[in-house]
Amino acid sequence: MTNTEEGGAIPAPDMEADGHPRFTPNKLPRILMASLHSLHVISNVVVLVLAVYLLKHFPSGAFEKRLQGHSGWAITLASIDLLFMLPILIASLGRFNRNFLGFITLILGAFWLTLVVYILKDFTFGIYGLCEDLNYALFNGPPDFARCKIKRALTAFTALATLTNFLASLLYCVWWFPDDSEDL
């Protein structure tokens, strides 16, 4: 709003002084993209916390790597992803969005998909997953069902992180965001 000499307010013009629109016309894609990235960051933090818990508290044994749900890989990927995804989230909220963000998101999504495949490869779909395995009971004693439920939660949140990452990549491909960097 701008003031006139009489003291009344008149609405501000829709255009900047250089002729560019004051606000970007594609608000819905940016809001959707920012919400996808926010959901991805939240699921990423949950994966990081669950993976650290599994790595610290799962008993050692013959099937330790499988029972930990590939926690080492999950911690590494979640940490790297958070380093990339927080700046991408900030950039997706801004007016000057770069189109290469979709490519970075796609690469990170490929790593998330690989992690999901490795987790599901060692994960049977019984009530408690791999903890019902006879070999686990022979080598490690009775299964710890609480930790098995945590592994299932890790699998679910890893799948959610993968899904949100690929949806964001798809939206980057479908909606073209104008790169206004040459106007700076």
N, C-alpha and C positions, 0 to 999 in steps of 0.2 A: 504494500500500500504506500502511496506517496501523498504528501500533503500539498494542497494548493495554497495560494495566498490568502484565501478566505478561511483557512483552517479546516476545511472539509477533506475527507479522504476519498481518493479515487483509486480504482483498482490498478495494480501494476500491469504493464503491458505483457503480452504472452511471449514477446521476443526480446532477446538481449539487444544491446546497442549494435552489435556486429551482424545482426540478422539471424542468429542461431536461436532455436527454441530455448526457453528458459528451463524447461524440464524435459527429460527424455520421453519420447512418446511411447516407448515400450516398457511400461512399468510392470505389467503382469509377468512377463518373462523374468525380469530381474527379481521380483518378489518370490516367484516360484523357485528360481535358481538359488536365491539366498536361503530359502527355507529348506531346500534339499541339502545344501551344504551344511546348514546348521544341524539338521538331523544326522548327517554323516559324521560331523565332528562329535556330536553327543554319543553316537554308537561307537565311534572310534575310542573315545575315552573309556567307555564301559568295557570294550574289548581289552584295552590296556590294563585296566584294573583287574579284570577276571584272569587275564593271562599271567599277571604278576602273582596273583593269589595261587593259581594252579602250579606255577613254577616253584613257589616257596613251600607249599603245603602238601603236594602230592608225594606219597611214599616212593622211595626208590625201589626198583625192581626190574624184572626182565622186560616189562612192557612200559617202562617209564615214559619214553618219548611219546608213545601213542596215547597213553593215559593223560599226559599233560596237555593234550590237544595242540601239539606243536606251539607251545607257549612262547618259546624263544623267537620263532618266526613271527608270531603275532605281535610280540612286544616290539621287535625291530620294525615291522611294517607299520604298526600304529604310530610309533614315534616319528618315522619319516613322513608318514601321511599327515600327521598333525603339523609338522613343520611346513609342508606345502599347502595344506588345506586352509589354515588360518589366513594366510595372505590371499588365497583365492577367494575365501568368503568375503574379506574386506573389499577385494576388487570387484566381486559380483554385486556388491551393494553400491559401488561408486558409479558415477556417470561415465567415466572413461574406461570402459571394460574392454579388455583385449581379447581377440578371438583365439589366441593360442592357449587360453586357459582350458578349453575343451580338450585339447591334445594332451595336456598334462594330466587332466582328470581321467582321460581314457587310459593312459599308461598306468596310473595308480590303480584304476579299476581292474586292469589285467593282473596286477600283483595280488589284489584282494581275491579275485576269482581263483587264482592258483592256490592261495591259502585255503579257501573254502574247499576246493577239490582235495587237497591233502588232508584236511580235517575230516571230511566226510568219507574219505577212503578208509580210514581207520575207525569209523564210527558206525556201529550196527544200529539199526532202528528198533531195538527192543525198548522196554520200559526205561532202563537205565543205560542203554548203549553198551559200550565195551565192557562195563563192569560186570555184566552177566556172563562174560566169556569164561569157560572152564579153565583155560590156561592161566588167566589172571588169578583165579581162585587158588590154583595149584601153587603158583609161584609167590603170590603176595598175600594169601590169606583171604578172609571175607572182604568183599568190596565195601568201599566207603560210599554209600549212596548219596550223601550230601555233596561230595566232591564230584560225583558223576553228574548230578543235576547242574552243578556249576559249569561242567564241561558242555552240557547241552545248552546252557545259556550263552556260553562263549561261542558255540557254533551258530546259534540264532543271531547274535549280535554281529558276528563276522559276516553272515549272509546279509543282514540288514545294511552293513557298511558297504558291501559289494553292490547291492541293489541300488542304494542311493547314489553311489558313485557312477554307476552305469546310466542311471536315469539322468543325472546331471550331464554326462557326456552326450547322451542322446538329445537333450534339450539344447546343448551348445550347437549341435549339428542342425537341428530343426529351426531354431530361432537365430537369425543372424543379428549380432550386436554390432552397431556401428562403432568403428574405432575413430574417436574424435581426437586422437593424439596429434594429428597434423594441424589442428586448430589452436593448439596451445601457444 
